[in-house]
Amino acid sequence: MTVVVKIGGARAVDPEGALADVASLVDEGEDVVLTHGGSTAVDEILEELGEEPTYVETPGGVVGRFTDEETMDVFKMVMPGKLNTDLVESLQNEGVNAVGLSGTDGKLLEGKRKSAVRIKEDGKKKIKRGDHSGKIESVNADLLETVLAGGYTPVVSVPMLGKEKSGGYTAVNADADRAAAAIAGALEADLVLLTDVSGIYEDPDDESTKIDAASTPAEFETVKSAAEGFMTKKVMAAEEALEDGASSVVVADANSEEPISSALAGEGTTLEPGVLADETETETETEAAE
C-alpha cells in the first residue's frame, strides 16, 4: 500500500504526531509520500518584510492567494527551503531516511503557468495580471517510485514547474491540497489530508455533525454542500484525486493520536471512488430529461 499524506500549514496543526506515525508506517513496510502546506508561514514572512499577503475571490466564490513576483520569492524560500527542510530533519530524527523534493525537481509537478486570473472584486468580474501560479497537469510518478524503491521517504513541496506560453519554465505556486491529490492519483494511492478539524461537518460549527463517509454520488453532494471556506478546496482536491485514480481520500485531524493510521482505519471523513458519478449514467439521465 502507498499512502500520500498532506500536513496542513495552519498554526493549529502540530505535525509531531503525524511524523511519528509516518515512522511507524515505514517501519511496517508501507510506502509513504509526505506533502505539506505552509501558507501561514509564507504570510508571516511577508508581513515581517512589510508586504501584505493578497487573497482574491474567483467568480465561482473560491478564495485563493494571488502570488506576485515578490511573494513567489518568499514562497520559494519558505516552502522548499525552511518548511520542507524542517520536516526532513524531523523525520530523520524519527529514524526515517527522508528526501526533500520540490515540484521543480525532476519535473515532479508540471503544468501551464497562469500569469493572469479571473477575480471578483466589488461585485465585478476582473482580470488580475502578474500571477505566478499554475494547475498541475502531470506528475513524475517514476521519480517518486524510484525514491521509494530505494528505501527513502519523499517529502514533497510546491512550487511546481510552470510552462510558459513562449517556452521555458518558471517556478510557480500551486495549491498544496491539489498537489497532494495529483500525486495520490498518479501513484493510485490512499490520500490522507490532515488538518485542524476531525473531518467534514454538515454544520461547520458543530463537530457532532461530522460526515463519517461517502461512497455514492448522492452522499458526495451532501459533502460538497457542507464544505465551506478552506474545506472547499480540500473537497475539490479529493474529487480530483479520485478522478485521477486514488484509492480513497480521508480528511482527518492532524492532532489526534496516530492521525494517519486512525484516518486509514475510518476516523475522519472517508471518500471512496464510488462518489464519482458514472459518465454513462449521467449521459443517459441527460438524454432521458431531454
Residue pairs with C-beta under 8 A, 6 or more apart in sequence:
1 30
1 31
1 189
1 190
2 30
2 31
2 32
2 33
2 148
2 187
2 188
2 189
2 190
3 25
3 30
3 31
3 32
3 33
3 189
3 190
3 191
3 192
3 260
3 264
4 32
4 33
4 35
4 180
4 183
4 184
4 187
4 189
4 190
4 191
4 192
4 246
5 18
5 22
5 32
5 33
5 34
5 35
5 180
5 191
5 192
5 194
5 260
6 34
6 35
6 36
6 37
6 176
6 177
6 180
6 191
6 192
6 193
6 194
7 13
7 15
7 18
7 34
7 35
7 36
7 37
7 87
7 194
7 254
8 36
8 37
8 193
8 194
8 195
8 196
8 254
9 36
9 37
9 38
9 39
9 40
9 41
9 83
9 176
10 37
10 40
10 195
10 196
11 40
12 196
12 255
13 194
13 195
13 196
13 254
13 255
14 254
14 255
15 36
15 87
15 90
15 254
16 90
17 254
17 255
17 256
17 257
17 258
17 259
18 194
18 254
18 259
18 260
19 87
19 90
19 91
19 94
19 96
20 94
20 258
21 258
21 259
21 260
21 261
22 32
22 34
22 91
22 94
22 96
22 153
22 260
23 91
23 94
23 95
23 96
24 258
24 261
25 32
25 260
25 261
26 32
26 96
26 153
27 95
31 148
31 189
32 153
32 260
33 144
33 148
33 153
33 154
33 156
33 183
33 187
33 189
34 87
34 91
34 98
34 153
34 154
34 155
34 156
35 155
35 156
35 157
35 176
35 179
35 180
35 183
36 83
36 84
36 87
36 155
36 156
36 157
36 176
37 176
37 177
38 78
38 79
38 83
38 157
38 176
39 65
39 176
41 78
41 82
41 83
42 53
42 71
42 74
42 75
42 78
42 79
43 53
45 74
45 77
45 78
46 52
46 53
46 71
46 74
47 53
49 74
51 70
51 71
51 74
53 65
53 71
54 65
54 66
54 68
54 71
55 63
55 64
55 65
55 66
56 63
56 64
56 65
56 66
56 117
56 119
56 121
56 128
57 63
57 119
57 120
57 121
58 64
58 117
58 118
58 119
58 120
59 118
59 119
59 120
59 125
61 120
62 232
62 233
62 236
63 229
64 175
64 233
65 71
65 133
65 173
66 117
66 119
66 128
66 131
67 75
67 131
67 132
67 133
67 172
67 173
68 130
68 131
68 132
69 130
69 132
71 132
71 173
72 132
72 159
72 171
72 172
72 173
75 159
75 173
76 159
76 171
79 102
79 157
79 158
79 159
80 100
80 102
80 157
80 159
83 157
84 100
84 101
84 102
84 155
84 157
85 100
87 98
87 100
87 155
88 98
88 99
88 100
88 155
91 98
91 153
91 155
92 98
96 153
97 151
97 152
97 153
98 152
98 153
98 154
98 155
99 147
99 152
99 153
99 154
99 155
100 155
100 157
101 108
101 143
101 147
101 154
101 155
101 156
101 157
102 108
102 156
102 157
102 158
102 159
102 171
103 109
103 110
103 136
103 156
103 157
103 158
103 159
103 160
103 161
103 174
103 179
104 159
104 160
104 161
104 169
104 171
105 143
106 140
106 143
107 138
107 140
107 161
108 139
108 140
108 143
108 144
108 156
108 161
109 136
109 138
109 139
109 140
109 156
109 158
109 160
109 161
109 174
109 179
109 182
109 183
110 136
110 137
110 138
110 139
110 140
110 160
110 161
110 163
111 134
111 135
111 136
111 137
111 138
111 160
111 161
111 162
111 163
111 174
112 134
112 135
112 137
112 162
112 163
112 165
113 132
113 133
113 134
113 162
113 163
113 164
113 170
113 172
114 131
114 133
114 134
114 135
114 162
114 172
115 129
115 130
115 131
115 132
116 127
116 128
116 129
116 130
116 131
117 127
117 128
117 131
117 133
118 125
118 126
118 127
118 128
119 125
119 126
119 127
119 128
120 126
132 162
132 170
132 171
132 172
132 173
133 162
133 172
133 173
133 174
134 160
134 162
134 163
134 172
134 173
134 174
135 174
135 178
136 160
136 174
136 178
136 179
136 182
139 182
139 183
139 185
139 186
141 183
141 186
141 187
144 154
144 156
144 183
144 186
144 187
145 187
147 154
148 154
156 179
156 183
157 176
158 173
158 174
158 175
158 176
158 179
159 171
159 172
159 173
159 174
160 171
160 172
160 173
160 174
160 179
161 169
161 170
161 171
161 172
162 169
162 170
162 171
162 172
163 169
164 170
175 233
175 237
177 193
177 233
177 234
177 236
177 237
178 233
178 236
178 237
178 240
180 191
180 193
180 237
180 241
181 191
181 237
181 238
181 240
181 241
181 244
181 246
181 249
182 240
182 241
182 244
183 189
184 190
184 191
184 241
184 244
184 246
184 249
185 240
185 241
185 242
185 243
185 244
185 245
185 246
186 244
186 245
188 245
188 246
188 247
189 246
189 247
190 246
190 247
190 248
190 249
190 250
190 264
191 238
191 241
191 246
191 248
191 249
191 250
192 249
192 250
192 252
192 259
192 260
192 263
192 264
192 268
193 234
193 237
193 238
193 249
193 250
193 251
193 252
194 252
194 253
194 254
194 259
194 260
194 263
195 230
195 234
195 251
195 252
195 253
195 254
196 253
196 254
196 255
197 207
197 231
197 253
198 207
198 210
198 252
198 253
198 256
198 267
198 268
199 210
199 211
199 212
199 251
199 252
199 253
199 267
199 268
199 269
200 210
200 211
200 223
200 226
200 227
200 231
200 234
200 235
200 251
200 269
201 207
201 209
201 210
201 211
201 226
202 209
202 210
202 211
202 222
202 226
203 209
203 226
204 226
204 228
204 229
204 231
210 269
211 219
211 222
211 223
211 226
211 269
212 266
212 269
212 270
213 219
213 266
213 269
213 270
213 271
213 272
214 220
214 222
214 223
214 269
214 270
214 271
214 272
214 275
215 271
215 272
215 274
215 275
216 274
216 275
217 274
217 275
217 276
217 277
219 275
220 239
220 271
220 275
220 276
223 235
223 269
223 271
223 275
224 235
227 234
227 235
231 251
234 251
237 249
238 249
238 251
238 271
239 275
239 276
241 249
242 248
242 249
242 271
242 272
242 273
242 275
242 276
243 276
246 273
247 273
248 270
248 271
248 272
248 273
249 270
249 271
250 263
250 264
250 267
250 268
250 269
250 270
250 271
251 268
251 269
251 271
252 259
252 262
252 263
252 267
252 268
252 269
253 259
253 267
253 268
256 262
256 267
262 268
263 270
